[in-house]
Amino acid sequence: MRFLTAGESHGPALSIIVDGVPAGLALDGAVIDADLRRRQLGYGRGARQRIERDGARITGGLRQGRTTGAPVAMWIANRDAVNWERVMSVTPVPEPPDAVTRLRPGHADLAGALKYGHEDVRDVIERASARETAARVAAGGVARALLRAVGIDVLSETIRIGDVSTAAAFDRDAIEASEVRCGDGEASGRMVTAIAAARDAGDTLGGVTAVRAAGVIAGLGSYIQWDRRLDGRIAQALASIPSAKGVEFADAFDASGDRGSLVHDPIERRGAGFGRPRNRAGGLEGGVTNGEDVIAHVAFKPISTLMKPLPSVDLRTGEPAPAHVERSDVCIIPAAGVVAEAMLALVLADALCAKFGEDTVADLQGAIARYRERLKPIADR
């Protein structure tokens, strides 16, 4: 399973193609729209979220509520596009819009302009924008439907905003009731206060989200080649989210300072198979899932667009100039968790299809059921 997206932040729409979706998968557009709405919520989001009412229109690959095996095509309209028709016109306009040339530190502005030879940074801003993550969440909705069909559930939780931190408990009701998607009520309140203080100062805040996949089957991924190691693929997917700057599995950075006897997870008999009394490996060993929950933490930098802009230069003249100010959020961590869920789901769904086949959901479910019989101790098979 793979996906591609197209579209600009203030263009007419975002387009999504998800390829390799097994036939026979029940797909409900309302469930995808619910995830899109979760991405828009959260204390610290900007004015754009009051304009957009994201919904994915499924335009291909689905008939009578079930996938056909063809690519699933989706389309998310940008309601704000009506205010940007002249700036974003696909054909030349008589009076071209003013070019954006003041560079924003922390954004792709300078690197993108140098790479593609743009003289107007708007060409970079529009595609590098985190608006693209709405398309990822829609694609992830297809992957999540497949995971649910085989008993895998994906959930995220905010565990840090600014200097306020807590541990993940993954209580879905408590998480979704929180303005910052943190199940710890006391920490949630302090996170809201920290965001409000940053907003009043014209500043921004970053943080950390934890993402977990429960019910994952042992044996996804491979240690045979570097690019088939599932931990590497998951890390790449999570690190590709705009503003992501760090990924760890379970408590990897803390574990790096402990002795091996405290870090590695003992193996025990659990029911008809194997299990672990703890999960400091984050569900992956040797690039392969081991049957425990897959858990990762993703660190996100503070949003780069500041209402009190940092010193910068002008792309055209090279002269000092304050950074360009673009409408933005104060904190995106609650939304970033929803995007992280989508990216983890997409990688796991692809790994499932690679191992068990992608023709039909029934074939995949049957193959998994037969495979589970092989996961017992050898003497019990």
C-alpha positions as CSV (number, residue, x, y, z in Angstrom):
1,M,0.0,0.0,0.0
2,R,1.4,3.4,-1.0
3,F,0.0,6.9,-1.3
4,L,0.6,10.1,-3.2
5,T,-0.8,13.6,-2.5
6,A,-1.0,16.8,-4.6
7,G,-2.2,20.3,-4.1
8,E,-1.2,23.5,-2.4
9,S,-2.2,25.1,0.9
10,H,-4.4,27.8,-0.7
11,G,-5.1,26.0,-4.0
12,P,-8.5,24.6,-4.9
13,A,-8.0,21.2,-3.2
14,L,-5.8,18.5,-1.9
15,S,-5.8,15.2,-4.0
16,I,-4.9,11.8,-2.6
17,I,-4.3,8.5,-4.3
18,V,-4.0,5.3,-2.2
19,D,-2.8,2.3,-4.2
20,G,-2.6,-1.3,-3.2
21,V,-5.8,-1.4,-1.2
22,P,-7.2,-4.9,-1.0
23,A,-10.7,-5.4,-2.5
24,G,-13.6,-5.9,-0.2
25,L,-12.6,-3.5,2.5
26,A,-15.5,-1.7,4.1
27,L,-14.7,2.0,3.9
28,D,-16.8,4.7,5.6
29,G,-16.1,8.3,4.5
30,A,-17.7,9.6,7.7
31,V,-15.0,7.8,9.7
32,I,-12.2,9.4,7.6
33,D,-13.9,12.8,8.0
34,A,-13.9,12.3,11.8
35,D,-10.2,11.9,11.8
36,L,-9.8,15.0,9.6
37,R,-11.9,16.9,12.1
38,R,-9.6,15.7,15.0
39,R,-6.6,17.0,13.0
40,Q,-8.3,20.5,13.0
41,L,-9.0,20.6,16.7
42,G,-6.8,21.4,19.6
43,Y,-6.0,24.4,21.7
44,G,-3.4,26.6,20.0
45,R,-4.6,26.1,16.4
46,G,-4.8,29.2,14.1
47,A,-7.6,31.0,12.3
48,R,-7.4,28.7,9.3
49,Q,-9.1,25.9,11.2
50,R,-12.2,28.1,11.6
51,I,-12.4,28.5,7.9
52,E,-11.9,24.9,6.7
53,R,-14.4,22.1,7.4
54,D,-12.4,19.3,6.0
55,G,-14.1,16.3,4.5
56,A,-12.8,13.7,2.0
57,R,-14.8,13.2,-1.1
58,I,-14.0,9.6,-2.3
59,T,-13.9,9.7,-6.1
60,G,-12.5,6.3,-7.1
61,G,-11.8,2.8,-5.9
62,L,-15.0,2.4,-3.8
63,R,-18.4,0.9,-4.9
64,Q,-21.4,0.3,-2.6
65,G,-19.2,1.0,0.5
66,R,-16.4,-1.5,-0.3
67,T,-13.1,-1.1,-2.1
68,T,-12.7,-2.7,-5.5
69,G,-9.0,-3.3,-5.5
70,A,-8.4,-0.2,-7.7
71,P,-6.6,2.8,-6.3
72,V,-8.7,4.8,-3.8
73,A,-8.9,8.4,-4.9
74,M,-10.0,11.3,-2.6
75,W,-10.4,15.0,-2.8
76,I,-10.4,17.6,0.0
77,A,-11.6,21.0,-0.9
78,N,-9.8,24.1,0.5
79,R,-12.6,26.5,1.4
80,D,-10.1,29.3,1.9
81,A,-9.1,29.0,-1.8
82,V,-11.8,31.5,-2.8
83,N,-9.8,34.2,-1.0
84,W,-6.6,33.3,-2.9
85,E,-7.8,32.9,-6.5
86,R,-5.6,35.7,-7.9
87,V,-2.5,34.7,-5.9
88,M,-2.9,31.0,-6.7
89,S,-4.2,31.2,-10.3
90,V,-2.9,28.4,-12.5
91,T,-2.9,30.7,-15.5
92,P,-1.1,34.1,-15.6
93,V,-3.0,37.1,-14.3
94,P,-2.7,40.6,-15.8
95,E,-1.2,42.0,-12.6
96,P,0.9,39.3,-10.9
97,P,0.8,39.1,-7.1
98,D,3.6,40.6,-5.1
99,A,6.4,38.1,-4.6
100,V,7.3,36.8,-1.1
101,T,11.0,37.3,-0.7
102,R,11.5,37.7,3.1
103,L,12.7,34.3,4.3
104,R,11.4,32.6,7.5
105,P,14.0,30.9,9.7
106,G,12.9,27.3,10.4
107,H,10.8,26.9,7.3
108,A,11.7,25.4,3.9
109,D,11.7,28.9,2.4
110,L,15.4,29.4,1.7
111,A,16.3,25.8,1.1
112,G,13.4,25.3,-1.2
113,A,14.0,28.5,-3.2
114,L,17.6,27.6,-3.7
115,K,16.8,24.0,-4.7
116,Y,14.2,24.8,-7.3
117,G,15.4,28.3,-8.3
118,H,12.2,30.1,-7.2
119,E,12.2,33.9,-7.1
120,D,8.9,33.9,-5.2
121,V,9.0,32.0,-1.9
122,R,5.2,31.5,-2.2
123,D,6.0,28.6,-4.5
124,V,7.7,26.9,-1.6
125,I,5.3,28.0,1.1
126,E,2.3,26.5,-0.6
127,R,3.5,22.9,-0.9
128,A,5.8,22.8,2.2
129,S,2.8,23.9,4.3
130,A,1.5,21.5,6.9
131,R,-1.9,21.8,5.2
132,E,-0.6,18.8,3.3
133,T,-1.1,16.7,6.4
134,A,-4.9,16.7,5.8
135,A,-4.2,14.5,2.8
136,R,-2.0,12.2,4.9
137,V,-4.8,11.8,7.5
138,A,-7.3,10.9,4.7
139,A,-4.9,8.3,3.3
140,G,-4.3,7.1,6.8
141,G,-8.0,6.6,7.2
142,V,-7.9,4.0,4.5
143,A,-5.0,2.2,6.2
144,R,-6.7,2.4,9.6
145,A,-9.8,0.7,8.1
146,L,-7.6,-2.2,7.0
147,L,-5.9,-2.4,10.3
148,R,-9.2,-2.5,12.1
149,A,-10.3,-5.4,9.9
150,V,-7.4,-7.5,11.5
151,G,-7.7,-6.2,15.0
152,I,-5.0,-3.5,15.1
153,D,-5.8,-0.1,16.8
154,V,-3.8,3.1,16.5
155,L,-3.9,5.9,19.0
156,S,-1.8,8.9,19.9
157,E,-1.5,11.1,23.0
158,T,0.2,14.4,23.7
159,I,2.9,13.8,26.4
160,R,4.7,17.1,26.3
161,I,4.0,20.7,25.3
162,G,6.8,23.2,26.1
163,D,8.1,22.4,29.6
164,V,4.9,20.5,30.7
165,S,5.3,16.8,30.4
166,T,3.5,13.6,31.5
167,A,3.4,9.9,30.6
168,A,1.1,8.3,28.1
169,A,-1.8,6.2,29.4
170,F,-3.6,5.9,26.0
171,D,-7.1,6.3,27.5
172,R,-9.0,7.2,24.3
173,D,-12.0,8.9,26.0
174,A,-9.8,11.1,28.3
175,I,-7.5,12.0,25.3
176,E,-10.2,13.1,23.0
177,A,-12.0,15.1,25.8
178,S,-8.8,17.1,26.3
179,E,-8.2,20.4,24.4
180,V,-4.6,19.3,23.8
181,R,-5.3,15.5,23.5
182,C,-3.6,14.7,26.8
183,G,-5.3,12.2,29.0
184,D,-3.7,13.6,32.2
185,G,-6.2,16.2,33.3
186,E,-3.8,18.2,35.5
187,A,-1.0,18.2,32.8
188,S,-3.6,19.1,30.2
189,G,-4.6,22.2,32.0
190,R,-1.0,23.3,32.4
191,M,-0.3,22.7,28.7
192,V,-3.3,25.0,27.8
193,T,-1.8,27.7,30.1
194,A,1.6,27.4,28.5
195,I,0.1,27.7,25.0
196,A,-1.8,30.8,26.0
197,A,1.3,32.4,27.5
198,A,3.2,31.7,24.2
199,R,0.4,33.2,22.2
200,D,0.3,36.4,24.3
201,A,4.1,36.7,23.7
202,G,3.7,36.3,20.0
203,D,5.7,33.1,20.2
204,T,5.1,29.3,19.6
205,L,5.6,26.0,21.4
206,G,6.6,22.5,20.4
207,G,6.3,19.2,22.2
208,V,6.1,15.4,21.9
209,T,3.4,13.1,20.9
210,A,3.3,9.3,21.7
211,V,1.7,7.0,19.1
212,R,0.8,3.4,19.7
213,A,-0.4,0.5,17.6
214,A,-2.0,-2.2,19.7
215,G,-2.8,-5.7,18.5
216,V,0.2,-5.8,16.1
217,I,1.1,-9.3,14.7
218,A,4.7,-10.5,15.3
219,G,6.8,-10.9,12.2
220,L,6.1,-7.7,10.2
221,G,9.2,-6.2,8.6
222,S,12.6,-7.9,8.1
223,Y,16.2,-7.9,9.3
224,I,17.4,-9.2,5.9
225,Q,18.0,-5.8,4.3
226,W,18.4,-2.3,5.8
227,D,15.4,-0.8,3.9
228,R,13.1,-3.6,5.0
229,R,13.6,-3.0,8.7
230,L,10.2,-1.8,10.0
231,D,11.6,0.4,12.7
232,G,13.5,2.4,10.1
233,R,10.5,2.7,7.8
234,I,8.3,3.9,10.7
235,A,10.9,6.4,11.8
236,Q,11.2,7.8,8.3
237,A,7.4,8.1,8.0
238,L,7.1,9.9,11.4
239,A,10.1,12.1,10.8
240,S,8.6,13.2,7.5
241,I,5.7,15.0,9.2
242,P,6.2,18.8,9.0
243,S,8.0,20.1,12.2
244,A,9.0,16.6,13.3
245,K,12.6,16.7,14.5
246,G,13.1,13.5,16.5
247,V,11.7,9.9,16.8
248,E,12.3,7.3,19.4
249,F,10.8,3.9,20.1
250,A,9.4,3.5,23.6
251,D,11.9,5.3,25.9
252,A,14.9,4.8,23.7
253,F,16.8,8.0,24.8
254,D,16.4,7.2,28.5
255,A,17.2,3.5,27.8
256,S,20.5,4.5,26.2
257,G,21.7,5.5,29.7
258,D,20.7,2.2,31.4
259,R,22.4,-1.1,31.6
260,G,21.2,-3.9,29.2
261,S,19.7,-5.9,32.1
262,L,17.2,-3.1,32.7
263,V,16.5,-2.4,29.0
264,H,15.9,-5.7,27.2
265,D,12.5,-7.2,27.6
266,P,12.5,-10.8,29.1
267,I,10.5,-13.4,27.1
268,E,7.8,-15.4,28.7
269,R,5.1,-17.9,27.8
270,R,1.7,-16.0,27.4
271,G,-1.3,-18.2,26.7
272,A,-0.7,-20.2,23.5
273,G,2.3,-18.0,22.5
274,F,5.0,-15.7,23.7
275,G,4.9,-12.3,25.5
276,R,7.0,-9.8,27.4
277,P,6.5,-8.4,31.0
278,R,7.6,-5.0,29.8
279,N,8.0,-3.2,26.4
280,R,11.1,-1.1,26.4
281,A,11.8,-2.2,22.8
282,G,8.6,-0.5,21.6
283,G,7.4,-3.6,19.9
284,L,10.3,-4.0,17.5
285,E,13.5,-6.1,17.6
286,G,15.9,-6.4,14.7
287,G,13.5,-4.4,12.5
288,V,10.7,-6.9,13.1
289,T,7.5,-6.6,15.2
290,N,7.7,-8.9,18.2
291,G,4.0,-9.1,19.1
292,E,4.0,-6.3,21.6
293,D,2.4,-2.9,21.0
294,V,4.4,-0.7,18.7
295,I,5.1,2.6,20.5
296,A,7.0,5.6,19.3
297,H,7.5,9.2,20.5
298,V,7.8,12.0,18.0
299,A,9.3,15.4,19.0
300,F,8.1,18.5,17.1
301,K,9.8,21.8,17.1
302,P,7.9,25.0,17.8
303,I,6.0,26.4,14.7
304,S,8.5,28.5,12.7
305,T,6.1,31.4,11.8
306,L,6.3,33.9,14.7
307,M,4.0,36.9,15.1
308,K,7.1,38.7,16.3
309,P,9.3,37.7,13.4
310,L,13.0,36.7,13.7
311,P,15.7,38.6,11.9
312,S,16.3,37.3,8.4
313,V,17.2,38.5,4.9
314,D,15.5,39.2,1.6
315,L,15.9,36.5,-1.0
316,R,16.2,39.0,-3.8
317,T,18.6,41.6,-2.3
318,G,20.4,39.7,0.4
319,E,19.7,42.6,2.7
320,P,18.6,42.2,6.3
321,A,14.8,42.1,6.7
322,P,12.3,40.7,9.3
323,A,11.0,37.3,8.4
324,H,7.7,37.1,6.4
325,V,4.7,36.5,8.6
326,E,2.2,33.9,7.4
327,R,-1.0,33.1,9.3
328,S,-0.1,30.2,11.6
329,D,-0.8,28.2,14.7
330,V,0.8,28.7,18.2
331,C,1.1,24.9,18.9
332,I,0.3,22.0,16.6
333,I,1.0,19.1,18.9
334,P,-2.6,17.9,19.3
335,A,-3.0,17.8,15.6
336,A,0.5,16.3,15.0
337,G,-0.6,13.3,17.0
338,V,-3.4,12.6,14.6
339,V,-1.0,12.9,11.6
340,A,1.4,10.5,13.4
341,E,-1.4,8.0,13.8
342,A,-2.0,8.2,10.0
343,M,1.6,7.7,9.1
344,L,2.1,4.7,11.5
345,A,-1.1,3.2,10.1
346,L,0.1,3.5,6.5
347,V,3.4,1.8,7.2
348,L,1.8,-1.0,9.2
349,A,-0.9,-1.5,6.5
350,D,1.8,-1.7,3.8
351,A,3.8,-4.2,5.9
352,L,0.7,-6.4,6.4
353,C,-0.1,-6.4,2.7
354,A,3.5,-7.2,1.9
355,K,3.4,-10.3,4.2
356,F,-0.1,-11.6,3.7
357,G,-1.2,-10.3,0.2
358,E,-3.2,-7.4,-1.0
359,D,-5.8,-8.9,-3.4
360,T,-8.8,-9.2,-1.1
361,V,-9.4,-8.5,2.6
362,A,-10.9,-12.0,3.0
363,D,-7.6,-13.6,1.7
364,L,-5.6,-11.4,4.0
365,Q,-7.7,-12.3,7.0
366,G,-7.5,-16.0,6.2
367,A,-3.7,-15.8,5.8
368,I,-3.3,-14.1,9.1
369,A,-5.5,-16.7,10.9
370,R,-3.3,-19.5,9.5
371,Y,-0.1,-17.6,10.4
372,R,-1.2,-17.2,14.0
373,E,-1.1,-21.0,14.3
374,R,2.6,-20.9,13.5
375,L,3.3,-18.3,16.3
376,K,3.0,-20.9,19.1
377,P,6.0,-22.7,20.6
378,I,7.2,-25.4,18.2
379,A,6.0,-28.3,20.3
380,D,2.5,-26.9,20.5
381,R,1.8,-26.6,16.8
